[in-house]
Amino acid sequence: MFVRCGRPVSWNVAMLTILITAPAAHAADSRAESLGLIPQPAQLEFRDGDWAFDRTSRIVARGVAETAANTLAEALSALLGWPVRVVNEAAQAGDIEMRLTPADARFGAEGYHLAITTRTAVIHAGTDAGLFYGGVTLRQLLSPQPPASGGAADAIRLPCLEIEDAPRFPWRGLLLDPARHFLPLPDLKKFVDVMALHKLNMLQLHLTDDQGWRLEIEQYPRLTEIGSQRKESPQPRNRDRGDGTPYGPFFYTQAEMRELVAYAQARHITLLPEIEMPGHFRAALAAYPVFSCTGGPFEVSTRWGVYPDILCAGNDDAVSFVCDVLAEVVSVFPSRFIHIGGDEAPRDRWKACTRCQARMKAEGLTNEAELQTWFNHRMEVALARHGRRLIGWDEILEGGLTPGAAVMSWRGMAGGLAAARAGHDVVMAPTSHCYFDYAQARGPDEPECIGGFIPLETVYGFEPVPAELAIDRQPHILGVQGNLWSEYLWNLRDVEYFAFPRASALAEVAWSPVPARDFASFQRRLERHLQRLGRLGVNYRHPTVGQGVSR
C-alpha cells in the first residue's frame, strides 16, 4: 500500500487516490519511518519479501544511463567501503538497474520510479536528474549502517518496495556567504555533497560584499588584490571592536569556480553567483574608488553592517564596469539566473551626487528608488545579451520591477506575493523561516549568532505559496531557499552546525507534496538521517538539547 504518515491521501503526482484502513496505515507508516528517508517520497508502497545487496552486486546501465550509474557507484563505494562496479550486461540477482528513457514524460524533469524486488532494484526515469535522485533515495536506504566485516554474510537486506517520486518545486536552495568568512574549495565541495543527499539543487554563492570580494575578475585585478583582504574582523562576542588580525587575501580563481561548477553539475546542483550591486559594494570601491559618488578613498569594511557608499548610478564608466564584471561572471557560471543583490542600498549618496541627479533628470525619474530600477534594467539588458536572467532581493521592487526580473523575497512574504501577482518568478526565503544564521535554540551553550530564533519546527512548517495568491499565479513561486549569512559563521563547522538539520527540514518543504509532510514523522525519520550526516562528518546540531555533535 502507498502510505503517508498514517492517513489516507490523494496523491497529486500520480493523480491517484488510495484508501487504506487506519491500523494498516499505522503499521505501514511505522515501517516507512524506519527507513529514515528525507525528503519524504511522494508515494511509497511496500511489497512482500526483501532484497540483498552485497559485495557481488553491481550497477547495470546502458548508454546515457551510465553517467548517473557512475555517480551512484562512486557514492556507494565511498559509503560501503568496497568498490561497486558499473556494467553493461544482463542484470543478476542483487544488482541495481538504471534505466533512462528520455521520451518518457511520466516523471517530469526530476522524477523517478524505484522498484525493489526480491531479485533487483530498478531505477527508471526520463532524465539524468531523475536517475540521480532515484540513486540518492537508494543510497539513503543502504545507509547509514554498512556491513562491518566482509564476505557473503555482509549482505544488506532491504524490504521490497515501490517508490514514485518527484519534487514539488524546481528551486530547492541554500545560500553560502564566503564574502564575510571565506570557505575553501574543498569545504564547498563537501557542502555540495551534503546538499545532494537532500535532493537540494541550487547553491547561491554570495561572492561579494563590503567585507570582501571573493571572485577573480581578470579585467579588474585590483578587485582581488585589494578587495579580498581586510585589516581585521569584529571580535567574537564583541562586534564593535576589531580583533587586530588581518584577514585574507582570500578569493576563488575562475578556474577554481569552473571546477566547482562541474563538481556541482555532476550532482545536479546549480551554482548561482551573487555579485552585490549597487549596495554592499565597499570592497569593490576600495579597489576602484572612481566608481563611487564621492571618489573615496575607501577601505574594505572591518565591521558588519550597512554602509552608505555604493556604486554611482550616474557614472557611465561605473555602469560599464559592472557590466564588464557580469560578462566574466557568466563565462564562469552557466546558471540561468545571475543574482545582483540589490538589497540594503542606502541612496543618500545618490541624493547628493550631481551625476546621479543628472541621470534622474535625463531619464525622467522622480526618485532614487526609480534610479535603482533604471540601473537594474541596465544589468538586466546586459545579462540578456548572454541569455541570462536577473534575480535580486525584494528591494528591487521599490522603484518598480524590470520586465524580466525574478525576486528573492527575504523581508517576509509580501514582496514575493506582489511580484508573483505581477507575473514575476519568485523564490521565497523570508527571515521568518529561512534565515539559518538565526539561533535554532536558546541557551548558554549555543554559539553566538546574529540574532533571531528559528527552531526546527518553524522551518518544517513553512508554506512557500501564500494562501491569497491566485491559482494561476502560483507557478511563479519557483521554490524556497535557506540562507546562511556568515557574519558569525567563521568556518565550515559553524556553517554545518547552523544548517543541519534545519536544511533537512527545508529539503522536505521543497520536495515533498503537502499531504506527505508531518513534523512528528519527520522527527522520527530524522534520527536515522542524522546517523547518515554523522558518517559524512557533518557537524550537525542534534535537535535534542545536550546531544549530538559538539561545535
Secondary structure by P-SEA (a helix, b strand, c coil): ccccccbbbbbccccbbbbbcaaaaaaaaaaaaaacccccccbbbbbcccccccccbbbbbcccaaaaaaaaaaaaaaaccbbbbbbcccccccbbbbbbbccccccccccbbbbbcccbbbbbbccaaaaaaaaaaaaaaaccccccccccccbbbbccbbbbbbbcccccbbbbbcccccccaaaaaaaaaaaaaacccbbbbccccccccccccccccccccccccccccccccccccccccccccccccaaaaaaaaaaaaaacbbbbbbbccccccaaaaaaccccccccccccccccccccccccccccaaaaaaaaaaaaaaaaccccccccccccccccccccccaaaaaaaaaaccccaaaaaaaaaaaaaaaaaaacbbbbbccccccccccccccccccccaaaaaaaaaabbbbbbbcccccccccccccccccccccbbbbcaaaaaacccccccccccccccccbbbbbbbccccccaaaaaaacaaaaaaaaaaaccccccccaaaaaaaaaaaaaaaaaaccccccccccccccc
